């Protein structure tokens, strides 16, 4: 079971995915899951129940390395959603 703090990080992870969709950088969750070989069923299950122990920390790295999402924002919620270049 995920802790409350872990669940907040997972919430920000999903906010980042929807932000990328709004910005038209991805078409949706399926684009993300296909690109990084993530089981979409797990992602959808996690979004519905963030207490599940199926979150992979590497998913955060994919956002940081490939989409310029701020690591600080993902982990702490501080700052802007995108990293400064």
JOBEL-V82033 format. One record per run of one state. SS is the DSSP state (h for helix, s for strand, l for the rest). FROM is the first residue (numbers start at 1). TO is the last residue. If there is no record, write none. Layout:
ss->{SS & SS}
from->{FROM & FROM}
to->{TO & TO}
This chain:
ss->{l & h & l & h & l & h & l & h & l & s & l & h & l & s & l}
from->{1 & 4 & 23 & 29 & 36 & 40 & 49 & 58 & 68 & 69 & 70 & 71 & 77 & 82 & 83}
to->{3 & 22 & 28 & 35 & 39 & 48 & 57 & 67 & 68 & 69 & 70 & 76 & 81 & 82 & 85}
